[in-house]
Every structure is written in C-alpha cells, then in structure tokens.
Amino acid sequence: MDSKRLEVVEASYQEWVDRARPKLVVPGETDPAEMEAYYHIVLSGIGGSGKTSVLRYLEELGFNVLPTVTTRPRRNSDGRDRVNVSPEEFHQRVEKNEFAFWQVTNGYYQGFPTENLRALRGFVPTIVDKSIPSVLKIKEALPQFALERIAFVYLMRPSVWSNFESLSERDHIHESDFRRRTTEELNELPYLYSDEGHHYVWNDDLELTCKWFGGAFAKKVNAKPVQPSCEVPNLDGY
C-alpha cells in the first residue's frame, strides 16, 4: 500500500471536514426531530462512508429504494437500488426517454429513471444513493416544493482511513482504486459545499447513525417497534 499517497488524500479530506464542521449533524448530539420535515433521503459520500448500510437499514424500516439502472456487472452488495442491464438494453431505454438523466461512471452507463423524479415529488418515503454530479442534476430537475421534502445528506467518517479500512477488511478494493475515486469525489465537493441545502452527517458509529436516521423517519414509515440491526453489507466488487 502506498501510504504516503493516501496520506495526501487524507490531508485533503481533513480540510473538508474542517470546513463542514460548523454544519455537521452529529447522531447522538443532534436532535433527529430536525429531519422530521423530510419525506425522502438522497445519500452521497465517499466509498466506505456507510451509505449502503444506512440505505439497507431504512429499507428494512419501510423506505422505498429508488433504483439506478446500470450496465455494471452485478455485485453481491447490489440490492433493489441497482437494476443491472446489458449495454444494448440501456441504449434502448435511452431511446425510449426512460431516464431523467444518464452518465458514464467508471466505464459503465448509469441511468436515473424518470419515474424516480415522480416519486421524489410525492409523500411516500424513498431513499436513493447517488454521486455528487447526480445529486446536483436531481436538484436541477425538481421544483422547489419537491426539494423542500428531500433531505440531501452527505455522510462523513472521521478520516479517509476509516473509509478505506471499512472496505479493505473484506479485500474487495485496491488502495490505488480507492485513492483515485476518493480524489475524484473530493474534487467534486466544492460544488456540493456551495449549496446551503445539504446536511453533513457525521458517521463515527454506524449503529448509532442508522438508529438516528430511524428515529428521524420512523413516523413517516410506521416503523415496527423492533428495529433492524445495522450491518456492514458485503461490498464484493466495489
């Protein structure tokens, strides 16, 4: 592992942590009632920040998961948030105008179905995990009244090392690949940070973070008294 190069990425990440600190939402300290006005969650964050765990937890509580259509081969971690199709089928969907927008990420096509935008206009609780560029496109595509019902959340862990260790423990990611993707996302953060309507949620305890989200949205989904456990999913093929 090239620890020196990762240390450079860590230093850059810590600069963003310091900038976001005044805005940080800290589970266990911040009252979850602050999120009760929202019906939908759009999650983003560096790989290993806990997005998939939070998404799966809220899915178990009753949230509808909005899928992304992708040509990427299916991974063990893929659930209802991913619809895997061939490049041919993807292009057919493009021709039928089934996507609100689409893009190429890491060599694979990724499409955001138009029906997802309709869901984000409604009152049935939904959750979706998207990259920063996609988050910005969602904000451009929706009217203000719909945006007011959405919690745009960026998950942050104490350090890049935390994210990397979370993934490398399962030997599913190379350090060079993680460093490249993390660097790309850090370069995109200025566009997100300039938007005042974003929530930066501090995740230094995954179980606490999941339960905090559950406490904030349980009433919206009529959650069961016994909440699911928050487990780190299998991230094969990250």
ChimeraX commands (.cxc) that place a marker at each C-alpha (Angstrom):
marker #1 position 0.00,0.00,0.00 radius 0.5
marker #1 position 1.26,3.46,-0.92 radius 0.5
marker #1 position 0.57,5.07,2.45 radius 0.5
marker #1 position 2.23,8.37,1.51 radius 0.5
marker #1 position -0.16,8.94,-1.39 radius 0.5
marker #1 position -3.12,8.02,0.78 radius 0.5
marker #1 position -1.88,10.47,3.39 radius 0.5
marker #1 position -2.10,13.24,0.77 radius 0.5
marker #1 position -5.74,12.29,0.13 radius 0.5
marker #1 position -6.32,12.17,3.90 radius 0.5
marker #1 position -4.97,15.70,4.31 radius 0.5
marker #1 position -7.28,16.96,1.58 radius 0.5
marker #1 position -10.24,15.18,3.16 radius 0.5
marker #1 position -9.50,16.68,6.59 radius 0.5
marker #1 position -9.61,20.15,5.06 radius 0.5
marker #1 position -13.20,19.43,4.01 radius 0.5
marker #1 position -14.02,18.00,7.42 radius 0.5
marker #1 position -12.85,21.25,8.98 radius 0.5
marker #1 position -14.91,23.31,6.53 radius 0.5
marker #1 position -18.03,21.22,7.12 radius 0.5
marker #1 position -17.62,21.04,10.91 radius 0.5
marker #1 position -19.86,24.05,11.68 radius 0.5
marker #1 position -22.62,22.38,9.65 radius 0.5
marker #1 position -22.13,18.83,10.94 radius 0.5
marker #1 position -25.14,16.85,12.05 radius 0.5
marker #1 position -23.89,14.52,14.80 radius 0.5
marker #1 position -26.07,11.50,15.68 radius 0.5
marker #1 position -26.34,11.25,19.45 radius 0.5
marker #1 position -26.00,15.03,19.80 radius 0.5
marker #1 position -28.26,16.48,17.10 radius 0.5
marker #1 position -31.98,16.04,17.70 radius 0.5
marker #1 position -33.34,13.73,14.95 radius 0.5
marker #1 position -36.52,15.84,15.01 radius 0.5
marker #1 position -34.60,18.30,12.82 radius 0.5
marker #1 position -35.11,15.85,9.93 radius 0.5
marker #1 position -38.78,15.10,10.54 radius 0.5
marker #1 position -39.98,17.55,7.90 radius 0.5
marker #1 position -38.46,15.44,5.12 radius 0.5
marker #1 position -40.02,12.51,3.28 radius 0.5
marker #1 position -37.08,11.49,1.10 radius 0.5
marker #1 position -33.33,10.99,1.52 radius 0.5
marker #1 position -30.72,11.43,-1.20 radius 0.5
marker #1 position -27.47,9.97,0.13 radius 0.5
marker #1 position -23.95,10.64,-1.06 radius 0.5
marker #1 position -20.48,10.13,0.35 radius 0.5
marker #1 position -17.09,8.59,-0.31 radius 0.5
marker #1 position -16.96,4.81,-0.69 radius 0.5
marker #1 position -16.96,3.21,2.76 radius 0.5
marker #1 position -18.80,6.12,4.43 radius 0.5
marker #1 position -21.77,3.92,5.34 radius 0.5
marker #1 position -24.25,4.82,2.58 radius 0.5
marker #1 position -25.23,1.24,1.74 radius 0.5
marker #1 position -25.65,0.29,5.40 radius 0.5
marker #1 position -27.92,3.28,6.06 radius 0.5
marker #1 position -29.88,2.59,2.88 radius 0.5
marker #1 position -30.43,-1.07,3.77 radius 0.5
marker #1 position -31.42,-0.13,7.32 radius 0.5
marker #1 position -34.04,2.36,6.18 radius 0.5
marker #1 position -35.25,-0.05,3.52 radius 0.5
marker #1 position -35.95,-2.55,6.32 radius 0.5
marker #1 position -37.88,0.16,8.16 radius 0.5
marker #1 position -40.13,0.68,5.15 radius 0.5
marker #1 position -38.48,3.19,2.84 radius 0.5
marker #1 position -38.90,2.60,-0.90 radius 0.5
marker #1 position -35.50,2.36,-2.59 radius 0.5
marker #1 position -35.19,4.27,-5.87 radius 0.5
marker #1 position -33.09,2.26,-8.33 radius 0.5
marker #1 position -30.28,3.25,-10.65 radius 0.5
marker #1 position -30.14,1.39,-13.96 radius 0.5
marker #1 position -26.57,0.37,-14.77 radius 0.5
marker #1 position -24.55,-1.71,-17.21 radius 0.5
marker #1 position -22.11,-2.54,-14.41 radius 0.5
marker #1 position -21.93,-6.30,-13.65 radius 0.5
marker #1 position -23.99,-7.23,-10.62 radius 0.5
marker #1 position -22.21,-7.22,-7.25 radius 0.5
marker #1 position -23.06,-9.07,-4.07 radius 0.5
marker #1 position -23.81,-5.71,-2.44 radius 0.5
marker #1 position -26.39,-4.78,-5.09 radius 0.5
marker #1 position -29.98,-4.82,-3.93 radius 0.5
marker #1 position -33.11,-3.10,-5.15 radius 0.5
marker #1 position -31.06,0.08,-5.57 radius 0.5
marker #1 position -29.45,-1.33,-8.74 radius 0.5
marker #1 position -31.04,-2.66,-11.92 radius 0.5
marker #1 position -28.33,-4.34,-13.97 radius 0.5
marker #1 position -28.88,-4.42,-17.74 radius 0.5
marker #1 position -26.85,-5.00,-20.89 radius 0.5
marker #1 position -25.46,-2.02,-22.86 radius 0.5
marker #1 position -27.97,-2.84,-25.59 radius 0.5
marker #1 position -30.94,-2.66,-23.21 radius 0.5
marker #1 position -29.59,0.53,-21.67 radius 0.5
marker #1 position -29.43,2.25,-25.07 radius 0.5
marker #1 position -32.96,1.05,-25.83 radius 0.5
marker #1 position -34.13,2.72,-22.62 radius 0.5
marker #1 position -32.31,5.91,-23.60 radius 0.5
marker #1 position -34.11,5.91,-26.96 radius 0.5
marker #1 position -37.43,5.47,-25.14 radius 0.5
marker #1 position -36.62,8.51,-22.92 radius 0.5
marker #1 position -36.90,6.41,-19.77 radius 0.5
marker #1 position -34.15,8.35,-17.96 radius 0.5
marker #1 position -34.30,11.81,-16.41 radius 0.5
marker #1 position -30.53,11.82,-16.96 radius 0.5
marker #1 position -27.73,9.35,-17.54 radius 0.5
marker #1 position -23.96,9.36,-17.46 radius 0.5
marker #1 position -20.87,7.17,-17.70 radius 0.5
marker #1 position -19.20,6.30,-14.38 radius 0.5
marker #1 position -16.05,4.19,-14.20 radius 0.5
marker #1 position -16.70,2.93,-17.71 radius 0.5
marker #1 position -20.34,1.89,-17.12 radius 0.5
marker #1 position -23.60,3.58,-18.09 radius 0.5
marker #1 position -25.74,4.78,-15.17 radius 0.5
marker #1 position -29.29,5.98,-15.68 radius 0.5
marker #1 position -31.72,7.69,-13.28 radius 0.5
marker #1 position -35.27,6.66,-14.27 radius 0.5
marker #1 position -37.79,9.43,-14.86 radius 0.5
marker #1 position -40.21,7.65,-12.53 radius 0.5
marker #1 position -37.76,8.31,-9.68 radius 0.5
marker #1 position -38.33,12.04,-10.07 radius 0.5
marker #1 position -42.07,11.47,-9.84 radius 0.5
marker #1 position -41.52,9.51,-6.61 radius 0.5
marker #1 position -39.43,12.36,-5.18 radius 0.5
marker #1 position -42.35,14.74,-5.75 radius 0.5
marker #1 position -44.67,12.64,-3.59 radius 0.5
marker #1 position -45.15,11.77,0.06 radius 0.5
marker #1 position -44.20,8.08,0.10 radius 0.5
marker #1 position -40.79,7.92,1.83 radius 0.5
marker #1 position -37.97,7.00,-0.52 radius 0.5
marker #1 position -34.18,6.78,-0.37 radius 0.5
marker #1 position -31.55,6.81,-3.08 radius 0.5
marker #1 position -27.74,6.67,-3.11 radius 0.5
marker #1 position -26.22,8.98,-5.73 radius 0.5
marker #1 position -22.89,10.58,-6.67 radius 0.5
marker #1 position -22.37,14.32,-6.29 radius 0.5
marker #1 position -22.92,15.07,-10.03 radius 0.5
marker #1 position -26.20,13.11,-9.91 radius 0.5
marker #1 position -27.29,14.92,-6.74 radius 0.5
marker #1 position -26.84,18.25,-8.49 radius 0.5
marker #1 position -28.84,17.02,-11.50 radius 0.5
marker #1 position -31.67,15.89,-9.25 radius 0.5
marker #1 position -31.78,19.36,-7.69 radius 0.5
marker #1 position -31.89,20.97,-11.13 radius 0.5
marker #1 position -34.72,18.70,-12.28 radius 0.5
marker #1 position -37.13,19.20,-9.38 radius 0.5
marker #1 position -39.27,22.21,-8.43 radius 0.5
marker #1 position -38.73,23.96,-5.10 radius 0.5
marker #1 position -41.79,22.46,-3.42 radius 0.5
marker #1 position -40.39,18.97,-4.06 radius 0.5
marker #1 position -36.86,19.88,-2.91 radius 0.5
marker #1 position -38.28,21.03,0.42 radius 0.5
marker #1 position -39.35,17.44,1.16 radius 0.5
marker #1 position -35.91,15.94,0.47 radius 0.5
marker #1 position -33.02,15.58,2.90 radius 0.5
marker #1 position -29.84,15.78,0.84 radius 0.5
marker #1 position -27.30,14.00,3.05 radius 0.5
marker #1 position -23.54,13.68,2.72 radius 0.5
marker #1 position -22.12,11.04,5.08 radius 0.5
marker #1 position -18.70,11.78,6.56 radius 0.5
marker #1 position -16.48,9.48,8.60 radius 0.5
marker #1 position -13.62,10.73,10.81 radius 0.5
marker #1 position -10.98,10.01,8.19 radius 0.5
marker #1 position -10.32,8.55,4.75 radius 0.5
marker #1 position -8.52,5.75,6.58 radius 0.5
marker #1 position -11.83,4.84,8.20 radius 0.5
marker #1 position -13.45,4.51,4.79 radius 0.5
marker #1 position -10.56,2.56,3.31 radius 0.5
marker #1 position -10.28,0.18,6.27 radius 0.5
marker #1 position -14.02,-0.47,6.10 radius 0.5
marker #1 position -13.59,-1.70,2.53 radius 0.5
marker #1 position -10.14,-3.28,2.62 radius 0.5
marker #1 position -11.02,-5.51,5.57 radius 0.5
marker #1 position -13.03,-7.53,3.10 radius 0.5
marker #1 position -10.27,-7.38,0.45 radius 0.5
marker #1 position -12.66,-6.01,-2.10 radius 0.5
marker #1 position -10.81,-2.87,-3.15 radius 0.5
marker #1 position -7.26,-1.91,-4.07 radius 0.5
marker #1 position -5.75,1.14,-2.41 radius 0.5
marker #1 position -4.95,2.76,-5.78 radius 0.5
marker #1 position -8.55,2.40,-6.95 radius 0.5
marker #1 position -9.91,3.77,-3.68 radius 0.5
marker #1 position -7.47,6.68,-3.78 radius 0.5
marker #1 position -8.42,7.56,-7.37 radius 0.5
marker #1 position -12.16,7.51,-6.70 radius 0.5
marker #1 position -11.81,9.42,-3.45 radius 0.5
marker #1 position -9.68,12.09,-5.12 radius 0.5
marker #1 position -12.31,12.49,-7.84 radius 0.5
marker #1 position -15.06,12.95,-5.27 radius 0.5
marker #1 position -13.04,15.43,-3.23 radius 0.5
marker #1 position -12.62,17.47,-6.41 radius 0.5
marker #1 position -16.42,17.49,-6.75 radius 0.5
marker #1 position -17.12,18.55,-3.16 radius 0.5
marker #1 position -16.80,22.31,-3.82 radius 0.5
marker #1 position -19.94,22.12,-5.98 radius 0.5
marker #1 position -21.83,20.41,-3.18 radius 0.5
marker #1 position -20.47,22.60,-0.39 radius 0.5
marker #1 position -21.62,25.77,-2.14 radius 0.5
marker #1 position -25.21,24.51,-1.75 radius 0.5
marker #1 position -26.64,25.59,1.60 radius 0.5
marker #1 position -29.36,22.95,1.48 radius 0.5
marker #1 position -27.12,19.99,2.27 radius 0.5
marker #1 position -26.79,18.05,5.53 radius 0.5
marker #1 position -23.37,16.72,6.51 radius 0.5
marker #1 position -23.94,13.75,8.81 radius 0.5
marker #1 position -21.02,12.58,10.95 radius 0.5
marker #1 position -20.71,8.80,10.98 radius 0.5
marker #1 position -18.17,7.60,13.53 radius 0.5
marker #1 position -20.55,4.94,14.88 radius 0.5
marker #1 position -22.50,3.09,12.19 radius 0.5
marker #1 position -25.07,1.55,14.54 radius 0.5
marker #1 position -25.78,4.92,16.17 radius 0.5
marker #1 position -26.01,6.64,12.79 radius 0.5
marker #1 position -28.52,4.11,11.45 radius 0.5
marker #1 position -30.68,4.35,14.56 radius 0.5
marker #1 position -30.53,8.15,14.41 radius 0.5
marker #1 position -31.93,8.06,10.87 radius 0.5
marker #1 position -34.51,5.56,12.05 radius 0.5
marker #1 position -35.58,7.89,14.86 radius 0.5
marker #1 position -35.89,10.78,12.45 radius 0.5
marker #1 position -38.06,8.97,9.90 radius 0.5
marker #1 position -39.83,6.16,11.79 radius 0.5
marker #1 position -43.13,8.04,11.98 radius 0.5
marker #1 position -43.15,8.54,8.21 radius 0.5
marker #1 position -42.99,4.80,7.52 radius 0.5
marker #1 position -44.92,3.49,10.54 radius 0.5
marker #1 position -41.84,1.55,11.56 radius 0.5
marker #1 position -42.06,-1.62,13.60 radius 0.5
marker #1 position -41.26,-1.35,17.34 radius 0.5
marker #1 position -38.27,-3.67,16.86 radius 0.5
marker #1 position -35.82,-2.00,14.52 radius 0.5
marker #1 position -33.43,-3.95,12.25 radius 0.5
marker #1 position -29.75,-4.19,13.01 radius 0.5
marker #1 position -27.34,-2.03,11.04 radius 0.5
marker #1 position -24.75,-4.30,9.46 radius 0.5
marker #1 position -21.97,-3.52,7.05 radius 0.5
marker #1 position -23.02,-5.13,3.75 radius 0.5
marker #1 position -20.92,-7.40,1.57 radius 0.5
marker #1 position -19.09,-4.99,-0.73 radius 0.5
marker #1 position -17.82,-7.51,-3.25 radius 0.5
marker #1 position -16.59,-5.82,-6.37 radius 0.5
marker #1 position -16.59,-2.24,-5.08 radius 0.5
marker link #1:1,2 radius 0.2
marker link #1:2,3 radius 0.2
marker link #1:3,4 radius 0.2
marker link #1:4,5 radius 0.2
marker link #1:5,6 radius 0.2
marker link #1:6,7 radius 0.2
marker link #1:7,8 radius 0.2
marker link #1:8,9 radius 0.2
marker link #1:9,10 radius 0.2
marker link #1:10,11 radius 0.2
marker link #1:11,12 radius 0.2
marker link #1:12,13 radius 0.2
marker link #1:13,14 radius 0.2
marker link #1:14,15 radius 0.2
marker link #1:15,16 radius 0.2
marker link #1:16,17 radius 0.2
marker link #1:17,18 radius 0.2
marker link #1:18,19 radius 0.2
marker link #1:19,20 radius 0.2
marker link #1:20,21 radius 0.2
marker link #1:21,22 radius 0.2
marker link #1:22,23 radius 0.2
marker link #1:23,24 radius 0.2
marker link #1:24,25 radius 0.2
marker link #1:25,26 radius 0.2
marker link #1:26,27 radius 0.2
marker link #1:27,28 radius 0.2
marker link #1:28,29 radius 0.2
marker link #1:29,30 radius 0.2
marker link #1:30,31 radius 0.2
marker link #1:31,32 radius 0.2
marker link #1:32,33 radius 0.2
marker link #1:33,34 radius 0.2
marker link #1:34,35 radius 0.2
marker link #1:35,36 radius 0.2
marker link #1:36,37 radius 0.2
marker link #1:37,38 radius 0.2
marker link #1:38,39 radius 0.2
marker link #1:39,40 radius 0.2
marker link #1:40,41 radius 0.2
marker link #1:41,42 radius 0.2
marker link #1:42,43 radius 0.2
marker link #1:43,44 radius 0.2
marker link #1:44,45 radius 0.2
marker link #1:45,46 radius 0.2
marker link #1:46,47 radius 0.2
marker link #1:47,48 radius 0.2
marker link #1:48,49 radius 0.2
marker link #1:49,50 radius 0.2
marker link #1:50,51 radius 0.2
marker link #1:51,52 radius 0.2
marker link #1:52,53 radius 0.2
marker link #1:53,54 radius 0.2
marker link #1:54,55 radius 0.2
marker link #1:55,56 radius 0.2
marker link #1:56,57 radius 0.2
marker link #1:57,58 radius 0.2
marker link #1:58,59 radius 0.2
marker link #1:59,60 radius 0.2
marker link #1:60,61 radius 0.2
marker link #1:61,62 radius 0.2
marker link #1:62,63 radius 0.2
marker link #1:63,64 radius 0.2
marker link #1:64,65 radius 0.2
marker link #1:65,66 radius 0.2
marker link #1:66,67 radius 0.2
marker link #1:67,68 radius 0.2
marker link #1:68,69 radius 0.2
marker link #1:69,70 radius 0.2
marker link #1:70,71 radius 0.2
marker link #1:71,72 radius 0.2
marker link #1:72,73 radius 0.2
marker link #1:73,74 radius 0.2
marker link #1:74,75 radius 0.2
marker link #1:75,76 radius 0.2
marker link #1:76,77 radius 0.2
marker link #1:77,78 radius 0.2
marker link #1:78,79 radius 0.2
marker link #1:79,80 radius 0.2
marker link #1:80,81 radius 0.2
marker link #1:81,82 radius 0.2
marker link #1:82,83 radius 0.2
marker link #1:83,84 radius 0.2
marker link #1:84,85 radius 0.2
marker link #1:85,86 radius 0.2
marker link #1:86,87 radius 0.2
marker link #1:87,88 radius 0.2
marker link #1:88,89 radius 0.2
marker link #1:89,90 radius 0.2
marker link #1:90,91 radius 0.2
marker link #1:91,92 radius 0.2
marker link #1:92,93 radius 0.2
marker link #1:93,94 radius 0.2
marker link #1:94,95 radius 0.2
marker link #1:95,96 radius 0.2
marker link #1:96,97 radius 0.2
marker link #1:97,98 radius 0.2
marker link #1:98,99 radius 0.2
marker link #1:99,100 radius 0.2
marker link #1:100,101 radius 0.2
marker link #1:101,102 radius 0.2
marker link #1:102,103 radius 0.2
marker link #1:103,104 radius 0.2
marker link #1:104,105 radius 0.2
marker link #1:105,106 radius 0.2
marker link #1:106,107 radius 0.2
marker link #1:107,108 radius 0.2
marker link #1:108,109 radius 0.2
marker link #1:109,110 radius 0.2
marker link #1:110,111 radius 0.2
marker link #1:111,112 radius 0.2
marker link #1:112,113 radius 0.2
marker link #1:113,114 radius 0.2
marker link #1:114,115 radius 0.2
marker link #1:115,116 radius 0.2
marker link #1:116,117 radius 0.2
marker link #1:117,118 radius 0.2
marker link #1:118,119 radius 0.2
marker link #1:119,120 radius 0.2
marker link #1:120,121 radius 0.2
marker link #1:121,122 radius 0.2
marker link #1:122,123 radius 0.2
marker link #1:123,124 radius 0.2
marker link #1:124,125 radius 0.2
marker link #1:125,126 radius 0.2
marker link #1:126,127 radius 0.2
marker link #1:127,128 radius 0.2
marker link #1:128,129 radius 0.2
marker link #1:129,130 radius 0.2
marker link #1:130,131 radius 0.2
marker link #1:131,132 radius 0.2
marker link #1:132,133 radius 0.2
marker link #1:133,134 radius 0.2
marker link #1:134,135 radius 0.2
marker link #1:135,136 radius 0.2
marker link #1:136,137 radius 0.2
marker link #1:137,138 radius 0.2
marker link #1:138,139 radius 0.2
marker link #1:139,140 radius 0.2
marker link #1:140,141 radius 0.2
marker link #1:141,142 radius 0.2
marker link #1:142,143 radius 0.2
marker link #1:143,144 radius 0.2
marker link #1:144,145 radius 0.2
marker link #1:145,146 radius 0.2
marker link #1:146,147 radius 0.2
marker link #1:147,148 radius 0.2
marker link #1:148,149 radius 0.2
marker link #1:149,150 radius 0.2
marker link #1:150,151 radius 0.2
marker link #1:151,152 radius 0.2
marker link #1:152,153 radius 0.2
marker link #1:153,154 radius 0.2
marker link #1:154,155 radius 0.2
marker link #1:155,156 radius 0.2
marker link #1:156,157 radius 0.2
marker link #1:157,158 radius 0.2
marker link #1:158,159 radius 0.2
marker link #1:159,160 radius 0.2
marker link #1:160,161 radius 0.2
marker link #1:161,162 radius 0.2
marker link #1:162,163 radius 0.2
marker link #1:163,164 radius 0.2
marker link #1:164,165 radius 0.2
marker link #1:165,166 radius 0.2
marker link #1:166,167 radius 0.2
marker link #1:167,168 radius 0.2
marker link #1:168,169 radius 0.2
marker link #1:169,170 radius 0.2
marker link #1:170,171 radius 0.2
marker link #1:171,172 radius 0.2
marker link #1:172,173 radius 0.2
marker link #1:173,174 radius 0.2
marker link #1:174,175 radius 0.2
marker link #1:175,176 radius 0.2
marker link #1:176,177 radius 0.2
marker link #1:177,178 radius 0.2
marker link #1:178,179 radius 0.2
marker link #1:179,180 radius 0.2
marker link #1:180,181 radius 0.2
marker link #1:181,182 radius 0.2
marker link #1:182,183 radius 0.2
marker link #1:183,184 radius 0.2
marker link #1:184,185 radius 0.2
marker link #1:185,186 radius 0.2
marker link #1:186,187 radius 0.2
marker link #1:187,188 radius 0.2
marker link #1:188,189 radius 0.2
marker link #1:189,190 radius 0.2
marker link #1:190,191 radius 0.2
marker link #1:191,192 radius 0.2
marker link #1:192,193 radius 0.2
marker link #1:193,194 radius 0.2
marker link #1:194,195 radius 0.2
marker link #1:195,196 radius 0.2
marker link #1:196,197 radius 0.2
marker link #1:197,198 radius 0.2
marker link #1:198,199 radius 0.2
marker link #1:199,200 radius 0.2
marker link #1:200,201 radius 0.2
marker link #1:201,202 radius 0.2
marker link #1:202,203 radius 0.2
marker link #1:203,204 radius 0.2
marker link #1:204,205 radius 0.2
marker link #1:205,206 radius 0.2
marker link #1:206,207 radius 0.2
marker link #1:207,208 radius 0.2
marker link #1:208,209 radius 0.2
marker link #1:209,210 radius 0.2
marker link #1:210,211 radius 0.2
marker link #1:211,212 radius 0.2
marker link #1:212,213 radius 0.2
marker link #1:213,214 radius 0.2
marker link #1:214,215 radius 0.2
marker link #1:215,216 radius 0.2
marker link #1:216,217 radius 0.2
marker link #1:217,218 radius 0.2
marker link #1:218,219 radius 0.2
marker link #1:219,220 radius 0.2
marker link #1:220,221 radius 0.2
marker link #1:221,222 radius 0.2
marker link #1:222,223 radius 0.2
marker link #1:223,224 radius 0.2
marker link #1:224,225 radius 0.2
marker link #1:225,226 radius 0.2
marker link #1:226,227 radius 0.2
marker link #1:227,228 radius 0.2
marker link #1:228,229 radius 0.2
marker link #1:229,230 radius 0.2
marker link #1:230,231 radius 0.2
marker link #1:231,232 radius 0.2
marker link #1:232,233 radius 0.2
marker link #1:233,234 radius 0.2
marker link #1:234,235 radius 0.2
marker link #1:235,236 radius 0.2
marker link #1:236,237 radius 0.2
marker link #1:237,238 radius 0.2
view
